[in-house]
Each structure stands twice: as structure tokens, then as C-alpha cells.
């Protein structure tokens, strides 16, 4: 991806990881300051299995879940 000019324009790597989640959180904080309440979004930076276990143990039943799954061949099937 680093040699692909179409991708390298928007990929930002800091401390060995992509900063997409950081940008997502900045966007959430901006939206919360305008219209949403904290009950709308519960971001997790974890595997889907860990997130599902936490939701179950905490008693949450979300209406919708956005999952940015793993991107490796066998990990995606597992998620």
C-alpha cells in the first residue's frame, strides 16, 4: 500500500499502526459536541470476540454494530 499513490495519500502510520481509529474518535467527539449524546456511540478498539463478550457481560443490546473486521484471509473468517 505504501507504494500505491492512491492509498499513500490517506494512509497515516504512527508508532507502527494506522491512525484510522484516532480519526474516527476525533470525528465522534466533534459530532458529540454538536448533536449526539454519549449513548449513541460506544467505540471499541478490540477484536469482535472481545467486544461481543464485553457487551454481553455488561448487559448491552445494541441496535446496530459496525465492525471493521480483520483484513487477513483467515482472520476475517474467524471474526
mmCIF file of the N, C-alpha and C atoms, coordinates in Angstrom:
data_MODEL
# 
_entry.id   MODEL 
# 
loop_
_atom_site.group_PDB 
_atom_site.id 
_atom_site.type_symbol 
_atom_site.label_atom_id 
_atom_site.label_alt_id 
_atom_site.label_comp_id 
_atom_site.label_asym_id 
_atom_site.label_entity_id 
_atom_site.label_seq_id 
_atom_site.pdbx_PDB_ins_code 
_atom_site.Cartn_x 
_atom_site.Cartn_y 
_atom_site.Cartn_z 
_atom_site.occupancy 
_atom_site.B_iso_or_equiv 
_atom_site.pdbx_formal_charge 
_atom_site.auth_seq_id 
_atom_site.auth_comp_id 
_atom_site.auth_asym_id 
_atom_site.auth_atom_id 
_atom_site.pdbx_PDB_model_num 
ATOM 1   N N  . UNK A 1 1  ? 0.810   -1.205  0.000  1.00 0.00 ? 1  UNK A N  1 
ATOM 2   C CA . UNK A 1 1  ? 0.000   0.000   0.000  1.00 0.00 ? 1  UNK A CA 1 
ATOM 3   C C  . UNK A 1 1  ? 0.851   1.267   0.000  1.00 0.00 ? 1  UNK A C  1 
ATOM 4   N N  . UNK A 1 2  ? 2.047   1.218   0.605  1.00 0.00 ? 2  UNK A N  1 
ATOM 5   C CA . UNK A 1 2  ? 2.862   2.424   0.709  1.00 0.00 ? 2  UNK A CA 1 
ATOM 6   C C  . UNK A 1 2  ? 3.371   2.898   -0.645 1.00 0.00 ? 2  UNK A C  1 
ATOM 7   N N  . UNK A 1 3  ? 3.499   1.984   -1.593 1.00 0.00 ? 3  UNK A N  1 
ATOM 8   C CA . UNK A 1 3  ? 3.974   2.384   -2.914 1.00 0.00 ? 3  UNK A CA 1 
ATOM 9   C C  . UNK A 1 3  ? 2.829   2.786   -3.844 1.00 0.00 ? 3  UNK A C  1 
ATOM 10  N N  . UNK A 1 4  ? 1.609   2.596   -3.424 1.00 0.00 ? 4  UNK A N  1 
ATOM 11  C CA . UNK A 1 4  ? 0.445   2.954   -4.236 1.00 0.00 ? 4  UNK A CA 1 
ATOM 12  C C  . UNK A 1 4  ? 0.072   4.404   -3.954 1.00 0.00 ? 4  UNK A C  1 
ATOM 13  N N  . UNK A 1 5  ? 0.238   5.298   -4.929 1.00 0.00 ? 5  UNK A N  1 
ATOM 14  C CA . UNK A 1 5  ? -0.041  6.722   -4.686 1.00 0.00 ? 5  UNK A CA 1 
ATOM 15  C C  . UNK A 1 5  ? -1.491  7.003   -4.285 1.00 0.00 ? 5  UNK A C  1 
ATOM 16  N N  . UNK A 1 6  ? -2.432  6.201   -4.768 1.00 0.00 ? 6  UNK A N  1 
ATOM 17  C CA . UNK A 1 6  ? -3.838  6.423   -4.425 1.00 0.00 ? 6  UNK A CA 1 
ATOM 18  C C  . UNK A 1 6  ? -4.097  6.138   -2.950 1.00 0.00 ? 6  UNK A C  1 
ATOM 19  N N  . UNK A 1 7  ? -3.347  5.225   -2.375 1.00 0.00 ? 7  UNK A N  1 
ATOM 20  C CA . UNK A 1 7  ? -3.541  4.851   -0.979 1.00 0.00 ? 7  UNK A CA 1 
ATOM 21  C C  . UNK A 1 7  ? -2.650  5.675   -0.059 1.00 0.00 ? 7  UNK A C  1 
ATOM 22  N N  . UNK A 1 8  ? -1.432  5.913   -0.473 1.00 0.00 ? 8  UNK A N  1 
ATOM 23  C CA . UNK A 1 8  ? -0.470  6.602   0.399  1.00 0.00 ? 8  UNK A CA 1 
ATOM 24  C C  . UNK A 1 8  ? -0.901  8.021   0.743  1.00 0.00 ? 8  UNK A C  1 
ATOM 25  N N  . UNK A 1 9  ? -1.828  8.605   -0.014 1.00 0.00 ? 9  UNK A N  1 
ATOM 26  C CA . UNK A 1 9  ? -2.323  9.948   0.291  1.00 0.00 ? 9  UNK A CA 1 
ATOM 27  C C  . UNK A 1 9  ? -3.134  9.989   1.589  1.00 0.00 ? 9  UNK A C  1 
ATOM 28  N N  . UNK A 1 10 ? -3.850  8.917   1.900  1.00 0.00 ? 10 UNK A N  1 
ATOM 29  C CA . UNK A 1 10 ? -4.718  8.939   3.078  1.00 0.00 ? 10 UNK A CA 1 
ATOM 30  C C  . UNK A 1 10 ? -4.270  7.998   4.195  1.00 0.00 ? 10 UNK A C  1 
ATOM 31  N N  . UNK A 1 11 ? -3.288  7.153   3.938  1.00 0.00 ? 11 UNK A N  1 
ATOM 32  C CA . UNK A 1 11 ? -2.791  6.251   4.982  1.00 0.00 ? 11 UNK A CA 1 
ATOM 33  C C  . UNK A 1 11 ? -1.777  6.993   5.835  1.00 0.00 ? 11 UNK A C  1 
ATOM 34  N N  . UNK A 1 12 ? -2.027  7.008   7.131  1.00 0.00 ? 12 UNK A N  1 
ATOM 35  C CA . UNK A 1 12 ? -1.116  7.643   8.058  1.00 0.00 ? 12 UNK A CA 1 
ATOM 36  C C  . UNK A 1 12 ? -0.733  6.613   9.111  1.00 0.00 ? 12 UNK A C  1 
ATOM 37  N N  . UNK A 1 13 ? 0.550   6.366   9.256  1.00 0.00 ? 13 UNK A N  1 
ATOM 38  C CA . UNK A 1 13 ? 1.024   5.381   10.221 1.00 0.00 ? 13 UNK A CA 1 
ATOM 39  C C  . UNK A 1 13 ? 1.842   6.097   11.285 1.00 0.00 ? 13 UNK A C  1 
ATOM 40  N N  . UNK A 1 14 ? 1.479   5.839   12.546 1.00 0.00 ? 14 UNK A N  1 
ATOM 41  C CA . UNK A 1 14 ? 2.197   6.414   13.674 1.00 0.00 ? 14 UNK A CA 1 
ATOM 42  C C  . UNK A 1 14 ? 2.451   5.302   14.685 1.00 0.00 ? 14 UNK A C  1 
ATOM 43  N N  . UNK A 1 15 ? 3.663   5.205   15.164 1.00 0.00 ? 15 UNK A N  1 
ATOM 44  C CA . UNK A 1 15 ? 4.048   4.165   16.124 1.00 0.00 ? 15 UNK A CA 1 
ATOM 45  C C  . UNK A 1 15 ? 3.730   2.765   15.601 1.00 0.00 ? 15 UNK A C  1 
ATOM 46  N N  . UNK A 1 16 ? 3.873   2.577   14.292 1.00 0.00 ? 16 UNK A N  1 
ATOM 47  C CA . UNK A 1 16 ? 3.685   1.263   13.695 1.00 0.00 ? 16 UNK A CA 1 
ATOM 48  C C  . UNK A 1 16 ? 2.248   0.845   13.466 1.00 0.00 ? 16 UNK A C  1 
ATOM 49  N N  . UNK A 1 17 ? 1.292   1.776   13.631 1.00 0.00 ? 17 UNK A N  1 
ATOM 50  C CA . UNK A 1 17 ? -0.102  1.411   13.384 1.00 0.00 ? 17 UNK A CA 1 
ATOM 51  C C  . UNK A 1 17 ? -0.810  2.525   12.632 1.00 0.00 ? 17 UNK A C  1 
ATOM 52  N N  . UNK A 1 18 ? -1.849  2.141   11.901 1.00 0.00 ? 18 UNK A N  1 
ATOM 53  C CA . UNK A 1 18 ? -2.623  3.136   11.170 1.00 0.00 ? 18 UNK A CA 1 
ATOM 54  C C  . UNK A 1 18 ? -3.439  3.967   12.152 1.00 0.00 ? 18 UNK A C  1 
ATOM 55  N N  . UNK A 1 19 ? -3.671  5.216   11.824 1.00 0.00 ? 19 UNK A N  1 
ATOM 56  C CA . UNK A 1 19 ? -4.353  6.133   12.735 1.00 0.00 ? 19 UNK A CA 1 
ATOM 57  C C  . UNK A 1 19 ? -5.832  6.327   12.384 1.00 0.00 ? 19 UNK A C  1 
ATOM 58  N N  . UNK A 1 20 ? -6.423  5.382   11.675 1.00 0.00 ? 20 UNK A N  1 
ATOM 59  C CA . UNK A 1 20 ? -7.826  5.498   11.275 1.00 0.00 ? 20 UNK A CA 1 
ATOM 60  C C  . UNK A 1 20 ? -8.742  5.568   12.500 1.00 0.00 ? 20 UNK A C  1 
ATOM 61  N N  . UNK A 1 21 ? -8.477  4.743   13.521 1.00 0.00 ? 21 UNK A N  1 
ATOM 62  C CA . UNK A 1 21 ? -9.314  4.772   14.727 1.00 0.00 ? 21 UNK A CA 1 
ATOM 63  C C  . UNK A 1 21 ? -9.204  6.123   15.428 1.00 0.00 ? 21 UNK A C  1 
ATOM 64  N N  . UNK A 1 22 ? -8.013  6.688   15.451 1.00 0.00 ? 22 UNK A N  1 
ATOM 65  C CA . UNK A 1 22 ? -7.827  8.003   16.065 1.00 0.00 ? 22 UNK A CA 1 
ATOM 66  C C  . UNK A 1 22 ? -8.666  9.064   15.354 1.00 0.00 ? 22 UNK A C  1 
ATOM 67  N N  . UNK A 1 23 ? -8.699  9.009   14.021 1.00 0.00 ? 23 UNK A N  1 
ATOM 68  C CA . UNK A 1 23 ? -9.502  9.961   13.256 1.00 0.00 ? 23 UNK A CA 1 
ATOM 69  C C  . UNK A 1 23 ? -10.983 9.729   13.517 1.00 0.00 ? 23 UNK A C  1 
ATOM 70  N N  . UNK A 1 24 ? -11.388 8.466   13.586 1.00 0.00 ? 24 UNK A N  1 
ATOM 71  C CA . UNK A 1 24 ? -12.781 8.133   13.911 1.00 0.00 ? 24 UNK A CA 1 
ATOM 72  C C  . UNK A 1 24 ? -13.174 8.749   15.249 1.00 0.00 ? 24 UNK A C  1 
ATOM 73  N N  . UNK A 1 25 ? -12.313 8.602   16.265 1.00 0.00 ? 25 UNK A N  1 
ATOM 74  C CA . UNK A 1 25 ? -12.611 9.151   17.584 1.00 0.00 ? 25 UNK A CA 1 
ATOM 75  C C  . UNK A 1 25 ? -12.704 10.671  17.548 1.00 0.00 ? 25 UNK A C  1 
ATOM 76  N N  . UNK A 1 26 ? -11.834 11.317  16.781 1.00 0.00 ? 26 UNK A N  1 
ATOM 77  C CA . UNK A 1 26 ? -11.909 12.777  16.644 1.00 0.00 ? 26 UNK A CA 1 
ATOM 78  C C  . UNK A 1 26 ? -13.231 13.173  15.996 1.00 0.00 ? 26 UNK A C  1 
ATOM 79  N N  . UNK A 1 27 ? -13.673 12.417  14.997 1.00 0.00 ? 27 UNK A N  1 
ATOM 80  C CA . UNK A 1 27 ? -14.953 12.690  14.342 1.00 0.00 ? 27 UNK A CA 1 
ATOM 81  C C  . UNK A 1 27 ? -16.118 12.482  15.305 1.00 0.00 ? 27 UNK A C  1 
ATOM 82  N N  . UNK A 1 28 ? -16.058 11.441  16.131 1.00 0.00 ? 28 UNK A N  1 
ATOM 83  C CA . UNK A 1 28 ? -17.102 11.177  17.121 1.00 0.00 ? 28 UNK A CA 1 
ATOM 84  C C  . UNK A 1 28 ? -17.165 12.317  18.128 1.00 0.00 ? 28 UNK A C  1 
ATOM 85  N N  . UNK A 1 29 ? -16.018 12.742  18.639 1.00 0.00 ? 29 UNK A N  1 
ATOM 86  C CA . UNK A 1 29 ? -16.002 13.835  19.608 1.00 0.00 ? 29 UNK A CA 1 
ATOM 87  C C  . UNK A 1 29 ? -16.581 15.107  19.013 1.00 0.00 ? 29 UNK A C  1 
ATOM 88  N N  . UNK A 1 30 ? -16.282 15.386  17.757 1.00 0.00 ? 30 UNK A N  1 
ATOM 89  C CA . UNK A 1 30 ? -16.839 16.558  17.076 1.00 0.00 ? 30 UNK A CA 1 
ATOM 90  C C  . UNK A 1 30 ? -18.356 16.432  16.976 1.00 0.00 ? 30 UNK A C  1 
ATOM 91  N N  . UNK A 1 31 ? -18.841 15.246  16.558 1.00 0.00 ? 31 UNK A N  1 
ATOM 92  C CA . UNK A 1 31 ? -20.281 15.041  16.417 1.00 0.00 ? 31 UNK A CA 1 
ATOM 93  C C  . UNK A 1 31 ? -20.981 15.127  17.774 1.00 0.00 ? 31 UNK A C  1 
ATOM 94  N N  . UNK A 1 32 ? -20.365 14.579  18.810 1.00 0.00 ? 32 UNK A N  1 
ATOM 95  C CA . UNK A 1 32 ? -20.966 14.638  20.148 1.00 0.00 ? 32 UNK A CA 1 
ATOM 96  C C  . UNK A 1 32 ? -21.105 16.075  20.633 1.00 0.00 ? 32 UNK A C  1 
ATOM 97  N N  . UNK A 1 33 ? -20.179 16.916  20.253 1.00 0.00 ? 33 UNK A N  1 
ATOM 98  C CA . UNK A 1 33 ? -20.246 18.314  20.682 1.00 0.00 ? 33 UNK A CA 1 
ATOM 99  C C  . UNK A 1 33 ? -21.345 19.072  19.952 1.00 0.00 ? 33 UNK A C  1 
ATOM 100 N N  . UNK A 1 34 ? -21.881 18.490  18.892 1.00 0.00 ? 34 UNK A N  1 
ATOM 101 C CA . UNK A 1 34 ? -22.901 19.173  18.094 1.00 0.00 ? 34 UNK A CA 1 
ATOM 102 C C  . UNK A 1 34 ? -24.300 18.601  18.296 1.00 0.00 ? 34 UNK A C  1 
ATOM 103 N N  . UNK A 1 35 ? -24.479 17.276  18.150 1.00 0.00 ? 35 UNK A N  1 
ATOM 104 C CA . UNK A 1 35 ? -25.841 16.747  18.121 1.00 0.00 ? 35 UNK A CA 1 
ATOM 105 C C  . UNK A 1 35 ? -26.053 15.467  18.914 1.00 0.00 ? 35 UNK A C  1 
ATOM 106 N N  . UNK A 1 36 ? -25.088 14.608  18.986 1.00 0.00 ? 36 UNK A N  1 
ATOM 107 C CA . UNK A 1 36 ? -25.293 13.293  19.574 1.00 0.00 ? 36 UNK A CA 1 
ATOM 108 C C  . UNK A 1 36 ? -25.065 13.300  21.074 1.00 0.00 ? 36 UNK A C  1 
ATOM 109 N N  . UNK A 1 37 ? -25.570 12.291  21.727 1.00 0.00 ? 37 UNK A N  1 
ATOM 110 C CA . UNK A 1 37 ? -25.262 12.088  23.132 1.00 0.00 ? 37 UNK A CA 1 
ATOM 111 C C  . UNK A 1 37 ? -24.326 10.887  23.239 1.00 0.00 ? 37 UNK A C  1 
ATOM 112 N N  . UNK A 1 38 ? -23.742 10.687  24.382 1.00 0.00 ? 38 UNK A N  1 
ATOM 113 C CA . UNK A 1 38 ? -22.788 9.591   24.550 1.00 0.00 ? 38 UNK A CA 1 
ATOM 114 C C  . UNK A 1 38 ? -23.457 8.221   24.475 1.00 0.00 ? 38 UNK A C  1 
ATOM 115 N N  . UNK A 1 39 ? -24.772 8.173   24.454 1.00 0.00 ? 39 UNK A N  1 
ATOM 116 C CA . UNK A 1 39 ? -25.476 6.900   24.364 1.00 0.00 ? 39 UNK A CA 1 
ATOM 117 C C  . UNK A 1 39 ? -25.562 6.385   22.936 1.00 0.00 ? 39 UNK A C  1 
ATOM 118 N N  . UNK A 1 40 ? -25.165 7.172   21.982 1.00 0.00 ? 40 UNK A N  1 
ATOM 119 C CA . UNK A 1 40 ? -25.264 6.772   20.583 1.00 0.00 ? 40 UNK A CA 1 
ATOM 120 C C  . UNK A 1 40 ? -24.090 5.932   20.098 1.00 0.00 ? 40 UNK A C  1 
ATOM 121 N N  . UNK A 1 41 ? -22.904 6.209   20.574 1.00 0.00 ? 41 UNK A N  1 
ATOM 122 C CA . UNK A 1 41 ? -21.707 5.557   20.051 1.00 0.00 ? 41 UNK A CA 1 
ATOM 123 C C  . UNK A 1 41 ? -20.869 5.022   21.206 1.00 0.00 ? 41 UNK A C  1 
ATOM 124 N N  . UNK A 1 42 ? -20.492 3.755   21.079 1.00 0.00 ? 42 UNK A N  1 
ATOM 125 C CA . UNK A 1 42 ? -19.629 3.121   22.057 1.00 0.00 ? 42 UNK A CA 1 
ATOM 126 C C  . UNK A 1 42 ? -18.465 2.484   21.294 1.00 0.00 ? 42 UNK A C  1 
ATOM 127 N N  . UNK A 1 43 ? -17.420 3.255   21.041 1.00 0.00 ? 43 UNK A N  1 
ATOM 128 C CA . UNK A 1 43 ? -16.313 2.741   20.222 1.00 0.00 ? 43 UNK A CA 1 
ATOM 129 C C  . UNK A 1 43 ? -15.429 1.764   20.998 1.00 0.00 ? 43 UNK A C  1 
ATOM 130 N N  . UNK A 1 44 ? -14.992 0.733   20.308 1.00 0.00 ? 44 UNK A N  1 
ATOM 131 C CA . UNK A 1 44 ? -14.068 -0.250  20.858 1.00 0.00 ? 44 UNK A CA 1 
ATOM 132 C C  . UNK A 1 44 ? -12.915 -0.442  19.901 1.00 0.00 ? 44 UNK A C  1 
ATOM 133 N N  . UNK A 1 45 ? -11.739 -0.523  20.421 1.00 0.00 ? 45 UNK A N  1 
ATOM 134 C CA . UNK A 1 45 ? -10.594 -0.921  19.621 1.00 0.00 ? 45 UNK A CA 1 
ATOM 135 C C  . UNK A 1 45 ? -10.187 -2.292  20.150 1.00 0.00 ? 45 UNK A C  1 
ATOM 136 N N  . UNK A 1 46 ? -10.905 -3.297  19.675 1.00 0.00 ? 46 UNK A N  1 
ATOM 137 C CA . UNK A 1 46 ? -10.721 -4.672  20.155 1.00 0.00 ? 46 UNK A CA 1 
ATOM 138 C C  . UNK A 1 46 ? -11.196 -5.626  19.068 1.00 0.00 ? 46 UNK A C  1 
ATOM 139 N N  . UNK A 1 47 ? -10.919 -6.890  19.253 1.00 0.00 ? 47 UNK A N  1 
ATOM 140 C CA . UNK A 1 47 ? -11.444 -7.880  18.323 1.00 0.00 ? 47 UNK A CA 1 
ATOM 141 C C  . UNK A 1 47 ? -12.953 -7.979  18.507 1.00 0.00 ? 47 UNK A C  1 
ATOM 142 N N  . UNK A 1 48 ? -13.625 -8.522  17.514 1.00 0.00 ? 48 UNK A N  1 
ATOM 143 C CA . UNK A 1 48 ? -15.081 -8.659  17.618 1.00 0.00 ? 48 UNK A CA 1 
ATOM 144 C C  . UNK A 1 48 ? -15.455 -9.603  18.755 1.00 0.00 ? 48 UNK A C  1 
ATOM 145 N N  . UNK A 1 49 ? -14.643 -10.619 18.988 1.00 0.00 ? 49 UNK A N  1 
ATOM 146 C CA . UNK A 1 49 ? -14.922 -11.570 20.066 1.00 0.00 ? 49 UNK A CA 1 
ATOM 147 C C  . UNK A 1 49 ? -14.852 -10.889 21.427 1.00 0.00 ? 49 UNK A C  1 
ATOM 148 N N  . UNK A 1 50 ? -13.815 -10.104 21.642 1.00 0.00 ? 50 UNK A N  1 
ATOM 149 C CA . UNK A 1 50 ? -13.673 -9.381  22.910 1.00 0.00 ? 50 UNK A CA 1 
ATOM 150 C C  . UNK A 1 50 ? -14.814 -8.381  23.073 1.00 0.00 ? 50 UNK A C  1 
ATOM 151 N N  . UNK A 1 51 ? -15.135 -7.657  22.021 1.00 0.00 ? 51 UNK A N  1 
ATOM 152 C CA . UNK A 1 51 ? -16.229 -6.691  22.086 1.00 0.00 ? 51 UNK A CA 1 
ATOM 153 C C  . UNK A 1 51 ? -17.566 -7.349  22.379 1.00 0.00 ? 51 UNK A C  1 
ATOM 154 N N  . UNK A 1 52 ? -17.841 -8.485  21.732 1.00 0.00 ? 52 UNK A N  1 
ATOM 155 C CA . UNK A 1 52 ? -19.104 -9.198  21.958 1.00 0.00 ? 52 UNK A CA 1 
ATOM 156 C C  . UNK A 1 52 ? -19.193 -9.701  23.386 1.00 0.00 ? 52 UNK A C  1 
ATOM 157 N N  . UNK A 1 53 ? -18.099 -10.227 23.899 1.00 0.00 ? 53 UNK A N  1 
ATOM 158 C CA . UNK A 1 53 ? -18.103 -10.699 25.292 1.00 0.00 ? 53 UNK A CA 1 
ATOM 159 C C  . UNK A 1 53 ? -18.361 -9.547  26.259 1.00 0.00 ? 53 UNK A C  1 
ATOM 160 N N  . UNK A 1 54 ? -17.733 -8.396  26.015 1.00 0.00 ? 54 UNK A N  1 
ATOM 161 C CA . UNK A 1 54 ? -17.928 -7.246  26.893 1.00 0.00 ? 54 UNK A CA 1 
ATOM 162 C C  . UNK A 1 54 ? -19.377 -6.773  26.849 1.00 0.00 ? 54 UNK A C  1 
ATOM 163 N N  . UNK A 1 55 ? -19.940 -6.673  25.641 1.00 0.00 ? 55 UNK A N  1 
ATOM 164 C CA . UNK A 1 55 ? -21.329 -6.241  25.508 1.00 0.00 ? 55 UNK A CA 1 
ATOM 165 C C  . UNK A 1 55 ? -22.265 -7.176  26.262 1.00 0.00 ? 55 UNK A C  1 
ATOM 166 N N  . UNK A 1 56 ? -22.037 -8.481  26.125 1.00 0.00 ? 56 UNK A N  1 
ATOM 167 C CA . UNK A 1 56 ? -22.880 -9.456  26.806 1.00 0.00 ? 56 UNK A CA 1 
ATOM 168 C C  . UNK A 1 56 ? -22.754 -9.343  28.325 1.00 0.00 ? 56 UNK A C  1 
ATOM 169 N N  . UNK A 1 57 ? -21.535 -9.283  28.813 1.00 0.00 ? 57 UNK A N  1 
ATOM 170 C CA . UNK A 1 57 ? -21.315 -9.206  30.256 1.00 0.00 ? 57 UNK A CA 1 
ATOM 171 C C  . UNK A 1 57 ? -21.813 -7.895  30.848 1.00 0.00 ? 57 UNK A C  1 
ATOM 172 N N  . UNK A 1 58 ? -21.825 -6.842  30.047 1.00 0.00 ? 58 UNK A N  1 
ATOM 173 C CA . UNK A 1 58 ? -22.278 -5.536  30.531 1.00 0.00 ? 58 UNK A CA 1 
ATOM 174 C C  . UNK A 1 58 ? -23.779 -5.345  30.369 1.00 0.00 ? 58 UNK A C  1 
ATOM 175 N N  . UNK A 1 59 ? -24.437 -6.289  29.696 1.00 0.00 ? 59 UNK A N  1 
ATOM 176 C CA . UNK A 1 59 ? -25.883 -6.203  29.538 1.00 0.00 ? 59 UNK A CA 1 
ATOM 177 C C  . UNK A 1 59 ? -26.348 -5.293  28.425 1.00 0.00 ? 59 UNK A C  1 
ATOM 178 N N  . UNK A 1 60 ? -25.469 -4.923  27.506 1.00 0.00 ? 60 UNK A N  1 
ATOM 179 C CA . UNK A 1 60 ? -25.853 -4.062  26.385 1.00 0.00 ? 60 UNK A CA 1 
ATOM 180 C C  . UNK A 1 60 ? -26.431 -4.898  25.245 1.00 0.00 ? 60 UNK A C  1 
ATOM 181 N N  . UNK A 1 61 ? -27.481 -4.383  24.621 1.00 0.00 ? 61 UNK A N  1 
ATOM 182 C CA . UNK A 1 61 ? -28.056 -4.988  23.432 1.00 0.00 ? 61 UNK A CA 1 
ATOM 183 C C  . UNK A 1 61 ? -28.154 -3.898  22.370 1.00 0.00 ? 61 UNK A C  1 
ATOM 184 N N  . UNK A 1 62 ? -27.089 -3.706  21.605 1.00 0.00 ? 62 UNK A N  1 
ATOM 185 C CA . UNK A 1 62 ? -27.093 -2.614  20.629 1.00 0.00 ? 62 UNK A CA 1 
ATOM 186 C C  . UNK A 1 62 ? -28.055 -2.873  19.477 1.00 0.00 ? 62 UNK A C  1 
ATOM 187 N N  . UNK A 1 63 ? -28.567 -1.792  18.901 1.00 0.00 ? 63 UNK A N  1 
ATOM 188 C CA . UNK A 1 63 ? -29.433 -1.889  17.731 1.00 0.00 ? 63 UNK A CA 1 
ATOM 189 C C  . UNK A 1 63 ? -28.622 -2.192  16.473 1.00 0.00 ? 63 UNK A C  1 
ATOM 190 N N  . UNK A 1 64 ? -27.402 -1.687  16.427 1.00 0.00 ? 64 UNK A N  1 
ATOM 191 C CA . UNK A 1 64 ? -26.552 -1.875  15.261 1.00 0.00 ? 64 UNK A CA 1 
ATOM 192 C C  . UNK A 1 64 ? -25.088 -1.893  15.712 1.00 0.00 ? 64 UNK A C  1 
ATOM 193 N N  . UNK A 1 65 ? -24.297 -2.659  15.010 1.00 0.00 ? 65 UNK A N  1 
ATOM 194 C CA . UNK A 1 65 ? -22.862 -2.730  15.281 1.00 0.00 ? 65 UNK A CA 1 
ATOM 195 C C  . UNK A 1 65 ? -22.115 -2.558  13.976 1.00 0.00 ? 65 UNK A C  1 
ATOM 196 N N  . UNK A 1 66 ? -21.180 -1.643  13.950 1.00 0.00 ? 66 UNK A N  1 
ATOM 197 C CA . UNK A 1 66 ? -20.273 -1.507  12.809 1.00 0.00 ? 66 UNK A CA 1 
ATOM 198 C C  . UNK A 1 66 ? -18.986 -2.208  13.191 1.00 0.00 ? 66 UNK A C  1 
ATOM 199 N N  . UNK A 1 67 ? -18.584 -3.163  12.375 1.00 0.00 ? 67 UNK A N  1 
ATOM 200 C CA . UNK A 1 67 ? -17.393 -3.942  12.654 1.00 0.00 ? 67 UNK A CA 1 
ATOM 201 C C  . UNK A 1 67 ? -16.408 -3.771  11.507 1.00 0.00 ? 67 UNK A C  1 
ATOM 202 N N  . UNK A 1 68 ? -15.279 -3.155  11.806 1.00 0.00 ? 68 UNK A N  1 
ATOM 203 C CA . UNK A 1 68 ? -14.194 -3.069  10.828 1.00 0.00 ? 68 UNK A CA 1 
ATOM 204 C C  . UNK A 1 68 ? -13.315 -4.279  11.094 1.00 0.00 ? 68 UNK A C  1 
ATOM 205 N N  . UNK A 1 69 ? -13.628 -5.343  10.413 1.00 0.00 ? 69 UNK A N  1 
ATOM 206 C CA . UNK A 1 69 ? -13.043 -6.649  10.706 1.00 0.00 ? 69 UNK A CA 1 
ATOM 207 C C  . UNK A 1 69 ? -11.568 -6.717  10.350 1.00 0.00 ? 69 UNK A C  1 
ATOM 208 N N  . UNK A 1 70 ? -10.976 -7.831  10.732 1.00 0.00 ? 70 UNK A N  1 
ATOM 209 C CA . UNK A 1 70 ? -9.589  -8.112  10.369 1.00 0.00 ? 70 UNK A CA 1 
ATOM 210 C C  . UNK A 1 70 ? -9.463  -8.137  8.846  1.00 0.00 ? 70 UNK A C  1 
ATOM 211 N N  . UNK A 1 71 ? -8.279  -7.951  8.376  1.00 0.00 ? 71 UNK A N  1 
ATOM 212 C CA . UNK A 1 71 ? -8.087  -7.873  6.928  1.00 0.00 ? 71 UNK A CA 1 
ATOM 213 C C  . UNK A 1 71 ? -7.164  -8.962  6.398  1.00 0.00 ? 71 UNK A C  1 
ATOM 214 N N  . UNK A 1 72 ? -6.871  -9.932  7.219  1.00 0.00 ? 72 UNK A N  1 
ATOM 215 C CA . UNK A 1 72 ? -6.087  -11.087 6.778  1.00 0.00 ? 72 UNK A CA 1 
ATOM 216 C C  . UNK A 1 72 ? -7.056  -12.199 6.404  1.00 0.00 ? 72 UNK A C  1 
ATOM 217 N N  . UNK A 1 73 ? -6.644  -13.041 5.507  1.00 0.00 ? 73 UNK A N  1 
ATOM 218 C CA . UNK A 1 73 ? -7.527  -14.065 4.935  1.00 0.00 ? 73 UNK A CA 1 
ATOM 219 C C  . UNK A 1 73 ? -8.252  -14.912 5.991  1.00 0.00 ? 73 UNK A C  1 
ATOM 220 N N  . UNK A 1 74 ? -7.569  -15.524 6.897  1.00 0.00 ? 74 UNK A N  1 
ATOM 221 C CA . UNK A 1 74 ? -8.194  -16.420 7.862  1.00 0.00 ? 74 UNK A CA 1 
ATOM 222 C C  . UNK A 1 74 ? -8.779  -15.669 9.068  1.00 0.00 ? 74 UNK A C  1 
ATOM 223 N N  . UNK A 1 75 ? -8.260  -14.499 9.379  1.00 0.00 ? 75 UNK A N  1 
ATOM 224 C CA . UNK A 1 75 ? -8.800  -13.715 10.488 1.00 0.00 ? 75 UNK A CA 1 
ATOM 225 C C  . UNK A 1 75 ? -10.217 -13.225 10.184 1.00 0.00 ? 75 UNK A C  1 
ATOM 226 N N  . UNK A 1 76 ? -10.459 -12.832 8.948  1.00 0.00 ? 76 UNK A N  1 
ATOM 227 C CA . UNK A 1 76 ? -11.776 -12.330 8.575  1.00 0.00 ? 76 UNK A CA 1 
ATOM 228 C C  . UNK A 1 76 ? -12.839 -13.408 8.764  1.00 0.00 ? 76 UNK A C  1 
ATOM 229 N N  . UNK A 1 77 ? -12.520 -14.634 8.408  1.00 0.00 ? 77 UNK A N  1 
ATOM 230 C CA . UNK A 1 77 ? -13.468 -15.740 8.598  1.00 0.00 ? 77 UNK A CA 1 
ATOM 231 C C  . UNK A 1 77 ? -13.749 -15.940 10.082 1.00 0.00 ? 77 UNK A C  1 
ATOM 232 N N  . UNK A 1 78 ? -12.733 -15.854 10.899 1.00 0.00 ? 78 UNK A N  1 
ATOM 233 C CA . UNK A 1 78 ? -12.896 -16.026 12.345 1.00 0.00 ? 78 UNK A CA 1 
ATOM 234 C C  . UNK A 1 78 ? -13.780 -14.928 12.929 1.00 0.00 ? 78 UNK A C  1 
ATOM 235 N N  . UNK A 1 79 ? -13.557 -13.682 12.499 1.00 0.00 ? 79 UNK A N  1 
ATOM 236 C CA . UNK A 1 79 ? -14.321 -12.562 13.038 1.00 0.00 ? 79 UNK A CA 1 
ATOM 237 C C  . UNK A 1 79 ? -15.772 -12.709 12.632 1.00 0.00 ? 79 UNK A C  1 
# 
